[in-house]
Amino acid sequence: MIGALIARSRARRGFDALNRKDLAAVVGAFADDAVFEFPGRTRISGRFEGKRAIEEHFRRWFAERTMIRFRVMHVCVENILALGGTNTVQVEWALEEADRHDVSFHLSGVTVLDVRRGKIARARDYVFEPDVLEREWATPEAAAVPHHQREARALTASPTSSAAG
């Protein structure tokens, strides 16, 4: 049980560091040879191998967001008795981000963390709103377009059905 308390505390501290955009604290939680996987087909999606690649991913994300606010909903631990700093931790979260135009949007998901000897060896994010993720992080050009114009483009680009009368 104490292992679960330690793992939960570390996970919550990690999400607090994301909220503060504390790059050193976030990257410091990863092992040197860690892997981070972020879903989708966006400019921040991909598989980032090694601490340097992971640091660059978070540096880019922090630079493009004026606000990041995670709310940790649940933290689940695979081995509640593990004391040695090796475990698998799942964190369900809700996120509000604001882009460069200070327009906010919401995402939610789960992060699965494989922890080895107290450091994150592998992290995988699963996002429940892939359409929002794709719209907000589509391309570098999309980031330059104000949010209301992106929404209008998304609406005109989406297929619609017409009712026959």
Order of alpha helices (4+ residues) and beta strands (2+ residues): alpha-alpha-beta-beta-alpha-beta-beta-beta-beta-alpha-alpha-alpha
